[in-house]
Amino acid sequence: MLSAQSEIKSYINAAKEHLKCVSSSRKHNALVDQIYAVADEYNTALQEFKASTR
């Protein structure tokens, strides 16, 4: 999970940097939605992992 966490953080940071270059509000919103979806998916997996190790 720590490896996945590191990869997710790297992805989110790279996507945030890319947002600075996006000029279309539609593309901006789509990328923000994608960032949130990835973060939500990771958080769900993390909760499942924590529940399975208790």
C-alpha positions as CSV (number, residue, x, y, z in Angstrom):
1,M,0.0,0.0,0.0
2,L,2.9,2.4,0.6
3,S,4.1,1.9,-2.9
4,A,0.6,2.6,-4.3
5,Q,0.3,5.7,-2.0
6,S,3.6,7.0,-3.4
7,E,2.4,6.4,-7.0
8,I,-0.9,8.1,-6.4
9,K,0.7,11.1,-4.8
10,S,3.1,11.4,-7.8
11,Y,0.2,11.1,-10.2
12,I,-1.8,13.8,-8.4
13,N,1.1,16.2,-8.2
14,A,1.9,15.7,-11.9
15,A,-1.7,16.3,-12.8
16,K,-1.9,19.4,-10.7
17,E,1.2,20.8,-12.5
18,H,-0.5,19.9,-15.8
19,L,-3.6,21.8,-14.7
20,K,-1.6,25.0,-14.8
21,C,-1.1,24.5,-18.6
22,V,-4.7,23.6,-19.4
23,S,-6.5,26.6,-21.0
24,S,-9.9,25.0,-21.6
25,S,-12.2,25.0,-18.7
26,R,-13.8,21.8,-19.9
27,K,-10.5,20.0,-20.1
28,H,-9.6,21.4,-16.7
29,N,-12.8,20.2,-15.1
30,A,-12.4,16.7,-16.7
31,L,-8.8,16.4,-15.3
32,V,-10.0,17.5,-11.8
33,D,-12.7,14.9,-12.0
34,Q,-10.2,12.3,-12.9
35,I,-7.9,13.3,-10.0
36,Y,-10.8,13.0,-7.6
37,A,-11.8,9.6,-9.1
38,V,-8.2,8.2,-8.7
39,A,-8.0,9.6,-5.1
40,D,-11.4,8.1,-4.3
41,E,-10.4,4.7,-5.7
42,Y,-7.2,4.7,-3.7
43,N,-9.0,5.7,-0.5
44,T,-11.6,2.9,-1.0
45,A,-8.8,0.4,-1.5
46,L,-7.0,1.7,1.6
47,Q,-10.1,1.3,3.7
48,E,-10.5,-2.2,2.5
49,F,-6.9,-3.0,3.2
50,K,-7.1,-1.6,6.7
51,A,-10.3,-3.5,7.4
52,S,-8.6,-6.8,6.2
53,T,-5.6,-6.3,8.5
54,R,-7.5,-5.8,11.7
